Amino acid sequence: MKSVLIIGSGLGGLSTALRLSNLGFDVTILEKHQTPGGRLNIIEQDGFRFDMGPSFMSMTYELEELFNSIGEKLPIELEELEPLYQVFFEGQDKPRLIYKDLKKLAKEFEDIEPNLEENAKKYLDKAGQFFNDTIDKVVKTNFDSKLDYILKLTRVPLKHLPYLQKTMWSEVEKHFKSNEVRIIFSLVAFFLGSTPFQTPAIYSLLNYTEMRHNGYWKVKGGMYRLVEEIMKLLSKKNVKIFFNTEIVGISNNNGRLYEVIDQNGKIWKADIFISNADAAAFRGQILKRKNFSEKKLDSMHWTLAPFTVYLGVKGKINNLLHHNYFLGNNFKGYADTIFTSSISPQKPYYYVNVLSKSEPSCAPEGCENLFILCPVPDLRFKNNWDDKEELANNIIQDLSKRVNFDINKNLITKKILAPDDWAKTLNLYKGSGLGLAHDINQVGAFRPKNKDEYFSNLYYVGASTTPGTGLPMVIISSKLVTERIKKDYGII
Ligand SMILES: Cc1cc2nc3c(=O)[nH]c(=O)nc-3n(C[C@H](O)[C@H](O)[C@H](O)COP(=O)(O)OP(=O)(O)OC[C@H]3O[C@@H](n4cnc5c(N)ncnc54)[C@H](O)[C@@H]3O)c2cc1C
């Protein structure tokens, strides 16, 4: 049977390894980091266990499909979030709870948005129609060429055209009156690593996925349980995995890739290669393609970089839930400048996840583990992160004040990952957290393809190839690349 070498053990690489080993391929994974999972990773420190990146997922049926496709049941327990999250607006006494149940949501905002249920229904109906008209025809499909993509797009009803020409903000502005509700419905743009003032209105389909379609789910025991269970299955299927092994070059080619070389000069051979490393940056940095030179890569639109802080604290912080957003009072001004600013935000907007609320085993008894995520500019705009302690402290002070709990006084452990750390640890291009942005000219056939342009046996999987970023999309990506390989190698 043919040998497959997967470069990277993110969820994209691991899911592809599951699918291909199940088909009988002899699979080996090479991973730069010392643990599997890529961004879906774990940090253990002083008795606390933190999920390093993702803290929830949507479209969980894609996860079930992954396991079912190899004859297994979903090996983890998922728990739906309701309320989905809470939002602390600067200067308001209490946070607003965001429910998937529109009746409850309407009640929560009845003082400022009288027709919320009716307006949200209209907004979500429209977004839902777009989701259903595109998910199979455009998102879950391989394209052989730009023409093929355009032909598939022509099957999407024309009524959705205005969605392409508008921003997400203008769509929420049309449906809702109050600034708070507009902000809440546009927060999903940040999940794409962008802002609602830049993201096209088509991505209101994410509101549909969170509020009506499948909601948000967390994994019982923490997100990393997913990686642990996949690793067990891969071991049963004899998939070999080598850590601390970074591919830095290739040798020998004549239309096919024969070998890749790691940082110690060791040569790895295979019949088929799959890169789970960023699909654009791999082509530029490892394959030295001119179309993906640093200048070209820098001119592409990348998503915001993560600034993450992991805190273990003594005591319980009662007014935090599993997911919490802390926003200031200059949403547009903030969103317009965070992408390109060369200084750390003075009044940062951030997200806080408290895993210990539902998973007591993640923290010592009577303690809380906090994960803070603040979107910041990538290394193209702010290259020096020597001020990371200062920014973290700034956030900790603000959070302490807003939840009325002195975090510094009760601090047991702290770890900070700034964009330079994310870039170094997992080879995220210039520290961009979600990879290439999802502008119209960077999705579908315009996104780096999942099959190489020159080497017939080199493929790509993960957030920076099709269809895009986020855990469910990455699982779909593994399905798409597997379909390509099956077709190319005549497997029915
Ligand atoms: C802070 C943060 C929070 C997030 N939260 C969520 C969330 O709540 N829900 C959600 O759905 N999504 C979330 N995401 C997005 C999600 O994490 C990603 O879309 C997904 O994990 C990407 O998986 P991947 O397999 O494409 O890539 P990665 O996870 O980046 O994996 C790629 C792997 O390749 C390895 N690698 C790279 N280059 C080489 C090389 N040359 N040689 C060997 N190995 C190499 C890397 O070390 C890495 O392990 C979040 C992302 C971040 C950063």
The ligand as an SDF file (V2000), in Angstrom:
LIG
                    3D

 53 58  0  0  0  0  0  0  0  0999 V2000
   -6.3920   31.3560   20.0600 C   0  0  0  0  0  0  0  0  0  0  0  0
   -7.2660   30.5890   19.1110 C   0  0  0  0  0  0  0  0  0  0  0  0
   -8.5620   30.2570   19.4470 C   0  0  0  0  0  0  0  0  0  0  0  0
   -9.3720   29.5340   18.5810 C   0  0  0  0  0  0  0  0  0  0  0  0
  -10.6260   29.2120   18.9660 N   0  0  0  0  0  0  0  0  0  0  0  0
  -11.4110   28.4370   18.1710 C   0  0  0  0  0  0  0  0  0  0  0  0
  -12.6720   27.9590   18.6330 C   0  0  0  0  0  0  0  0  0  0  0  0
  -13.0640   28.2170   19.7740 O   0  0  0  0  0  0  0  0  0  0  0  0
  -13.4130   27.1800   17.7690 N   0  0  0  0  0  0  0  0  0  0  0  0
  -12.9750   26.8390   16.5120 C   0  0  0  0  0  0  0  0  0  0  0  0
  -13.6850   26.1400   15.7800 O   0  0  0  0  0  0  0  0  0  0  0  0
  -11.7520   27.2760   16.0580 N   0  0  0  0  0  0  0  0  0  0  0  0
  -10.9650   28.0380   16.8550 C   0  0  0  0  0  0  0  0  0  0  0  0
   -9.7230   28.4460   16.4290 N   0  0  0  0  0  0  0  0  0  0  0  0
   -9.2840   28.0390   15.0790 C   0  0  0  0  0  0  0  0  0  0  0  0
   -8.7680   26.6080   15.0650 C   0  0  0  0  0  0  0  0  0  0  0  0
   -7.8840   26.4270   16.1360 O   0  0  0  0  0  0  0  0  0  0  0  0
   -8.0140   26.3290   13.7790 C   0  0  0  0  0  0  0  0  0  0  0  0
   -8.7970   26.6720   12.6420 O   0  0  0  0  0  0  0  0  0  0  0  0
   -7.6200   24.8630   13.6480 C   0  0  0  0  0  0  0  0  0  0  0  0
   -7.1880   24.3260   14.8830 O   0  0  0  0  0  0  0  0  0  0  0  0
   -6.5130   24.7670   12.6080 C   0  0  0  0  0  0  0  0  0  0  0  0
   -6.1250   23.4390   12.4320 O   0  0  0  0  0  0  0  0  0  0  0  0
   -5.0700   23.0640   11.3000 P   0  0  0  0  0  0  0  0  0  0  0  0
   -4.9500   21.5890   11.3180 O   0  0  0  0  0  0  0  0  0  0  0  0
   -5.4280   23.7070   10.0320 O   0  0  0  0  0  0  0  0  0  0  0  0
   -3.7060   23.7880   11.6970 O   0  0  0  0  0  0  0  0  0  0  0  0
   -2.8250   23.8190   13.0220 P   0  0  0  0  0  0  0  0  0  0  0  0
   -3.6260   23.5360   14.2060 O   0  0  0  0  0  0  0  0  0  0  0  0
   -2.0890   25.1030   12.9870 O   0  0  0  0  0  0  0  0  0  0  0  0
   -1.7970   22.6220   12.8240 O   0  0  0  0  0  0  0  0  0  0  0  0
   -0.6960   22.6830   11.9610 C   0  0  0  0  0  0  0  0  0  0  0  0
    0.4300   21.8730   12.5870 C   0  0  0  0  0  0  0  0  0  0  0  0
    1.5210   21.8260   11.6600 O   0  0  0  0  0  0  0  0  0  0  0  0
    2.7350   21.9540   12.3800 C   0  0  0  0  0  0  0  0  0  0  0  0
    3.7490   22.4520   11.4450 N   0  0  0  0  0  0  0  0  0  0  0  0
    3.7510   23.6630   10.8230 C   0  0  0  0  0  0  0  0  0  0  0  0
    4.8170   23.7550    9.9950 N   0  0  0  0  0  0  0  0  0  0  0  0
    5.4800   22.5700   10.0980 C   0  0  0  0  0  0  0  0  0  0  0  0
    6.6590   22.0580    9.4920 C   0  0  0  0  0  0  0  0  0  0  0  0
    7.3540   22.7800    8.5910 N   0  0  0  0  0  0  0  0  0  0  0  0
    7.0830   20.8100    9.8420 N   0  0  0  0  0  0  0  0  0  0  0  0
    6.3910   20.0640   10.7480 C   0  0  0  0  0  0  0  0  0  0  0  0
    5.2550   20.5150   11.3530 N   0  0  0  0  0  0  0  0  0  0  0  0
    4.8120   21.7440   11.0310 C   0  0  0  0  0  0  0  0  0  0  0  0
    2.4120   22.9440   13.4860 C   0  0  0  0  0  0  0  0  0  0  0  0
    3.3320   22.8600   14.5460 O   0  0  0  0  0  0  0  0  0  0  0  0
    0.9860   22.5020   13.8620 C   0  0  0  0  0  0  0  0  0  0  0  0
    1.0040   21.5300   14.8800 O   0  0  0  0  0  0  0  0  0  0  0  0
   -8.8830   29.1600   17.2890 C   0  0  0  0  0  0  0  0  0  0  0  0
   -7.5760   29.4890   16.9340 C   0  0  0  0  0  0  0  0  0  0  0  0
   -6.7570   30.1900   17.8300 C   0  0  0  0  0  0  0  0  0  0  0  0
   -5.3430   30.5140   17.4400 C   0  0  0  0  0  0  0  0  0  0  0  0
  1  2  1  0
  2  3  1  0
  2 52  2  0
  3  4  2  0
  4  5  1  0
  4 50  1  0
  5  6  2  0
  6  7  1  0
  6 13  1  0
  7  8  2  0
  7  9  1  0
  9 10  1  0
 10 11  2  0
 10 12  1  0
 12 13  2  0
 13 14  1  0
 14 15  1  0
 14 50  1  0
 15 16  1  0
 16 17  1  0
 16 18  1  0
 18 19  1  0
 18 20  1  0
 20 21  1  0
 20 22  1  0
 22 23  1  0
 23 24  1  0
 24 25  2  0
 24 26  1  0
 24 27  1  0
 27 28  1  0
 28 29  2  0
 28 30  1  0
 28 31  1  0
 31 32  1  0
 32 33  1  0
 33 34  1  0
 33 48  1  0
 34 35  1  0
 35 36  1  0
 35 46  1  0
 36 37  1  0
 36 45  1  0
 37 38  2  0
 38 39  1  0
 39 40  1  0
 39 45  2  0
 40 41  1  0
 40 42  2  0
 42 43  1  0
 43 44  2  0
 44 45  1  0
 46 47  1  0
 46 48  1  0
 48 49  1  0
 50 51  2  0
 51 52  1  0
 52 53  1  0
M  END
$$$$
